[in-house]
């Protein structure tokens, strides 16, 4: 089947490559010529494990093409809308300008029966509005149907999540759209992947609701961690106990410096903004506190760093390990790690940062940031080391070797990834959010 993917960012590039990998012919469309050129050469413009090889294989096979010309998508049987919906400047609401522009660019070229499929995370009600625009602006008129098929990708696992999803959601208004989606995803359905067929509005709510629930869970665990710290209890033991409760389970119970990235923060805020527009306001105080607790974690991390340096970071050498918002990604959008580093810089710290993948993006976001090509380079002569992203490389660091590099063996474990006993035995003072000073 010939498919088009409009927008080739984190979502679109991955989706296009994975559709080609399961046998479809795919044309990816984007307004950024540099991004298109890089993808067309067989290389992803961002780090995502396994994606480079998948893009290269698709391009080499001829099944995957990229262009800036929307007309090249005109003959496709289905068109996936995969553009970004970031937080609107000066507001908590989602910015739908790129999505609206994508529809405006595509609509004049749809001259025959086809299906437009939204994958972008949008405020509930967007799909009905776009369906009406397509009906009035496409030459094919009512022959163009709209469906919503939300994505549930995790950065760092996006290829796996695309090729082997744990569920598929089809928001449709007719049987023909449902059948076409089932044909597109036939390989996944043959493996028994569950499908929920629903209406457009419920499909729109699916991804943002999942993110709101995850955000609430992370913030609640971080609240528990703060209580543990104040009571001289151990949050790791506490979360192990909670995880054994089958009603709670062990996943997403890791406390730390908070969530970030291009989804959870902005989706939680956009959900609150849209609910307010719909007249649901009083209960939203809960979600506003979820966001506030998350931001508070960053301030708590900076405050603890200041205390570990005797009350001031000015002129003190600080080594920061991590800039990406999570491991296996180069994404620094709303990254708590980068935010903590930037705050320490503003307080006058002599700071060096290392990240296995995200340093270029970190320097673009914070031009004053000084980076190092290795962990040792970031930590050399440091008075304090902060571990702020949960990279496997950081989990496996040798505390004995690193102790010979720093000036003071003091580490703030912002992700609870270090073996505190092992590091303590090597002479380190180890502090973490959620652990008391003992």
C-alpha positions, -999 to +999 in steps of 0.1 A: +000+000+000+012+035-008+012+057+024+023+092+032+036+105+065+033+143+070+060+155+094+093+136+099+103+145+135+106+120+163+072+105+156+070+108+118+105+096+109+101+065+131+066+058+118+076+062+082+106+039+086+086+012+104+058+013+078+084+007+051+099-021+072+066-040+072+063-038+034+045-005+026+056+021+001+061+053+021+067+089+012+076+112+041+069+149+037+084+177+057+089+215+054+125+213+066+149+207+036+179+198+058+159+172+076+145+158+044+180+156+028+194+138+058+166+113+059+168+108+021+205+100+025+195+071+049+203+088+082+180+099+110+184+135+122+182+125+159+193+096+180+168+067+184+182+032+189+178+011+157+163+039+136+193+047+115+195+012+102+158+011+095+158+043+076+189+032+056+173-001+047+140+016+037+157+041+015+180+015-001+150-007-009+132+021-026+101+017-004+110+048+016+113+083+001+114+118+016+104+151+000+094+187+008+067+186-019+032+177-006+022+169-042+043+137-040+019+124-014-012+129-035-016+093-048-013+077-014-042+055-001-037+069+034-020+100+049-006+100+085-004+134+102+027+132+125+036+169+131+045+183+164+020+199+188+042+217+213+031+240+241+018+273+228+040+303+237+026+322+267-001+295+273-005+259+286-025+250+256-012+230+226+001+249+196-017+233+166-003+257+140+019+230+124-009+206+123-032+231+106-005+240+081+000+203+073-037+199+066-038+231+045-008+219+025-022+184+019-059+191+013-056+207-022-039+175-035-064+150-024-084+144-055-096+108-049-109+086-021-084+083+007-080+083+045-063+109+065-051+095+098-041+117+127-013+104+150-003+137+166-013+143+202-041+169+201-068+185+224-100+166+222-123+180+195-095+187+171-103+158+148-139+169+141-127+203+132-101+189+108-126+165+093-148+195+083-118+214+069-109+183+047-145+180+035-146+216+024-110+220+011-102+187-006-112+184-043-125+149-034-148+164-007-167+137+012-145+110-004-118+119+021-123+104+055-105+112+088-095+087+115-074+091+146-048+065+155-028+078+185+009+069+190+022+054+222+059+056+215+086+059+242+117+077+232+146+053+233+122+024+225+103+040+196+113+015+169+103-015+191+071+002+201+062+009+164+070-026+151+056-045+182+030-022+197+012-033+229-022-019+216-037-001+187-065+025+189-086+032+158-108+063+162-131+060+131-165+071+119-172+043+094-163+006+087-143+014+056-118+035+076-115+007+102-108-019+075-081+002+059-064+007+092-065-030+098-050-036+064-022-012+072-014-028+105-021-064+093+013-077+105+007-065+141-029-078+141-017-112+129+005-114+161-026-108+182-020-071+191-053-059+207-073-032+188-098-008+203-122+007+178-137+038+192-149+073+183-127+102+173-129+120+207-120+089+227-090+082+204-078+118+208-079+114+246-061+081+247-025+093+245-028+124+265-047+105+292-020+079+294+006+107+298-014+124+325-016+092+345+021+086+341+029+121+351+007+118+382+024+086+392+059+100+388+050+131+408+034+111+436+065+089+439+086+121+441+064+134+468+069+102+487+106+105+482+106+140+498+088+126+528+113+098+530+141+123+529+126+144+557+119+113+579+153+097+572+136+067+555+147+050+522+125+056+492+141+027+473+130+002+499+096+020+500+090+017+463+101-020+464+074-026+489+048-007+469+058-024+437+049-058+453+013-047+456-004-061+425-027-031+424+003-008+421+030-028+404+067-019+401+069+002+369+073+039+369+081+040+406+116+054+403+119+087+421+143+114+409+146+149+394+113+146+376+099+139+341+106+159+310+108+156+272+084+166+245+053+148+258+045+144+295+050+181+306+032+197+277+005+170+274-004+174+311-006+212+307-026+209+275-050+185+291-057+209+319-061+238+294-086+219+272-106+206+302-109+242+314-122+252+280-148+224+283-160+237+317-142+211+338-121+231+362-124+224+400-109+188+399-080+201+377-062+214+408-049+178+412-031+180+378-018+215+384-001+201+416+013+172+395+031+197+373+041+218+403+056+188+421+076+180+390+090+215+387+097+215+424+120+184+420+144+205+399+146+232+425+151+206+452+180+191+433+197+225+430+191+232+467+207+199+477+237+206+454+241+240+470+240+225+505+266+198+495+289+226+485+286+244+518+259+270+508+273+284+476+282+270+442+299+302+429+333+293+415+330+257+425+338+230+400+307+209+393+306+178+370+272+170+355+265+136+339+235+138+317+216+164+296+189+143+278+156+140+296+160+102+296+186+076+286+189+064+249+178+098+236+194+130+225+162+150+233+167+179+257+132+194+254+121+204+289+148+182+302+151+183+340+188+174+337+196+203+315+174+226+336+193+217+367+226+223+350+215+257+336+203+268+371+237+259+386+254+278+358+232+308+367+244+305+403+280+308+392+291+272+391+322+263+371+304+235+354+313+207+329+287+184+314+289+151+296+261+132+279+267+102+255+243+116+229+228+150+238+257+174+241+252+191+208+215+197+215+224+208+251+249+234+237+222+248+213+197+251+242+222+266+267+250+283+247+270+291+279+273+254+287+307+238+287+308+202+277+333+174+280+339+144+257+341+119+286+329+113+321+364+119+334+366+152+315+334+164+331+344+153+366+381+163+367+388+183+398+351+185+406+339+195+441+306+178+433+293+153+407+257+151+397+241+121+379+211+135+362+202+111+333+199+074+338+223+063+311+236+027+314+271+041+311+266+061+343+251+031+362+282+011+355+308+037+365+338+026+387+337+047+418+373+038+428+386+050+394+365+082+394+375+091+429+410+096+416+398+122+391+376+145+413+388+170+440+361+160+465+343+125+462+308+138+467+280+127+443+243+137+440+225+108+424+195+124+408+182+092+393+190+067+420+210+047+396+242+043+417+249+015+442+251+037+473+269+010+493+295+004+466+302+041+462+303+047+499+328+019+503+350+036+477+351+067+499+323+087+483+297+108+501+265+097+483+233+118+485+200+114+466+165+128+466+145+104+487+173+093+510+182+109+543+217+120+552+226+088+571 
